[in-house]
Amino acid sequence: MISPLAYLWILLLWTPHVQEHNEGVYMLSPSSKRVHCENEVAMLIGGAKVCISKKPILNLDQVDYITDILYDPVVKKNYIDIGFSSAAIQTFNRGFSSLPNNRYALVVHNDVMCIIKIDSEITIRYIRMGYDLTLKDLTAVHDMLKTVKP
């Protein structure tokens, strides 16, 4: 007969390890078929895979708010605003000044919610996203983001 402690050790040794959840804002790594990506994560919408840095440059606690889904009557598109702390905006601006063509991935529960491209220094504390998504897809992203910042 196997003791409960021995059974627990056997179970732990044979159970596949669950991948740790990536969460935060990561730098996108240039992808190349010749170079293996060590931290590949799928987009929530579409499932395309992107290669991200090993560690986030921002933690999710630097996201201050997520707006409800809003509608822009000028472009006739839905969107949400993701508000960041002032420290997060400073990090984005430092990244822009040193690597102006870099892109970032907002990762929640091991899925990429959106890709952030900073085209100029940020003077406001939010990033607008969703113009390129259908309302159904934007709702899925919004619901996932709301698990982080209700």
ABEGO torsion letter per residue (X at the ends): XBBAAAAAAAAAAABBBBBBBBBEBBBBBBBBAABBBABBBBBABGGBBBBBBABBABBAAABABBBBBBBBAAAGBBBBBBBBBAAAAAAAAAAAAABAABBBBBBBGGBBABBBBBABBBABABBBBGAABBAAAAAAAAAAAAAABX
